[in-house]
C-alpha cells in the first residue's frame, strides 16, 4: 500500500473514533437513559467534550478534502515523496489539532489546522502540475 493511502486509512480511522470520548462523557454527565434518549433539558457536556465534538466535526469536513485529493492522486497515477510526506504530516497535524482543540489551546489549534491545510495544498499542487 502506498504511503499516502496508508495515511488516508489512518486519518479515516482516527476521525471515525473521535466520537467515542465525548459520547462516554455524555453518558457520565447525563446518565445512560438521557444519553441515548431525547431529554427536554439535557445537561451540558463537559467543556472538553464540547470542544472535542467541534474538533470531530472539523476533522470530518477536512477528511472530505484530504480523501478526495489522495484518491485523485491514486486514480491519476501521481505518487511521489511530496504527496507521501504531506499525507503523513497531515495525519499528525489532525492528531495534534484534535488534542489541542480538546484541551482548549487556541494558538496551537490554529497552527495544527494550518499545517493540515498546507498539506492538502501541497497534494493539490502536485496534481495540478
C-alpha positions as a printed Julia matrix, in Angstrom:
129×3 Matrix{Float64}:
   0.0    0.0     0.0
   1.35   3.42   -0.91
   2.24   5.74    1.93
  -0.46   8.27    1.11
  -3.14   5.56    1.08
  -1.87   4.22    4.39
  -2.21   7.67    5.95
  -5.63   8.11    4.39
  -6.68   4.92    6.2
  -5.16   6.2     9.46
  -6.83   9.61    9.13
 -10.17   7.95    8.37
  -9.89   5.54   11.31
  -8.83   8.34   13.66
 -11.7   10.55   12.52
 -14.09   7.63   12.87
 -13.07   7.1    16.5
 -13.09  10.71   17.71
 -16.71  10.46   18.86
 -16.01   7.79   21.48
 -14.61  10.01   24.28
 -17.32  12.65   24.02
 -20.08  10.04   23.99
 -18.6    8.46   27.12
 -18.63  11.92   28.69
 -22.28  12.3    27.68
 -23.14   9.06   29.47
 -21.21  10.14   32.57
 -22.77  13.63   32.65
 -26.35  12.79   31.67
 -26.71   9.15   32.56
 -27.33   6.34   30.1
 -31.07   6.95   29.63
 -30.67  10.64   28.77
 -27.52   9.97   26.74
 -29.36   7.62   24.39
 -32.68   9.43   24.55
 -34.04  12.87   23.77
 -34.3   14.69   27.1
 -36.15  18.01   27.13
 -33.41  19.87   29.01
 -30.19  17.87   28.65
 -27.31  18.63   30.99
 -24.44  20.28   29.1
 -21.45  18.11   28.43
 -18.04  18.85   29.89
 -16.25  21.73   28.18
 -13.53  19.43   26.87
 -16.19  17.16   25.32
 -17.9   20.12   23.68
 -14.56  21.15   22.17
 -13.85  17.57   21.02
 -17.24  17.5    19.28
 -16.19  20.61   17.35
 -12.79  19.1    16.57
 -14.54  15.96   15.3
 -16.83  17.99   13.03
 -13.8   19.84   11.69
 -11.97  16.55   11.1
 -14.93  15.18    9.13
 -15.11  18.33    6.99
 -11.39  18.17    6.22
 -11.39  14.41    5.64
 -13.56  15.02    2.58
 -10.92  17.28    1.03
  -7.96  15.12    2.04
  -9.56  11.89    0.84
 -10.6   13.42   -2.48
  -7.05  14.64   -3.1
  -5.36  11.38   -2.14
  -7.81   9.3    -4.17
  -7.5   11.63   -7.17
  -3.72  11.22   -6.98
  -4.14   7.45   -6.98
  -6.51   7.48   -9.96
  -4.18   9.85  -11.85
  -1.16   7.69  -11.04
   0.57  10.58   -9.28
   2.64   9.37   -6.35
   5.82  10.96   -5.11
   7.69  11.94   -1.97
   5.86  15.24   -1.65
   2.45  13.57   -1.59
   3.62  10.84    0.8
   5.18  13.36    3.18
   2.16  15.65    3.0
  -0.14  12.73    3.84
   1.99  11.73    6.82
   2.25  15.29    8.15
  -1.49  15.77    7.57
  -2.27  12.79    9.79
  -0.12  14.09   12.64
  -1.47  17.62   12.19
  -5.0   16.25   12.62
  -3.99  14.31   15.75
  -2.44  17.46   17.22
  -5.44  19.55   16.14
  -7.88  17.24   17.93
  -5.74  17.12   21.07
  -5.11  20.84   21.41
  -8.7   21.71   20.45
  -9.94  19.36   23.18
  -7.51  20.9    25.67
  -8.53  24.42   24.63
  -5.16  25.65   23.34
  -6.12  28.2    20.65
  -2.8   29.12   19.0
  -1.62  25.55   18.62
  -5.08  24.56   17.34
  -4.83  27.16   14.59
  -1.24  26.18   13.79
  -2.16  22.48   13.51
  -5.13  23.32   11.29
  -2.92  25.49    9.06
  -0.32  22.74    8.73
  -3.06  20.33    7.67
  -4.37  22.82    5.13
  -0.87  23.33    3.7
  -0.54  19.54    3.34
  -3.78  19.46    1.36
  -2.49  22.34   -0.78
   0.78  20.51   -1.41
  -1.08  17.44   -2.67
  -3.35  19.6    -4.83
  -0.33  21.35   -6.34
   1.23  18.0    -7.22
  -1.96  17.09   -9.05
  -2.18  20.42  -10.87
   1.44  20.4   -12.15
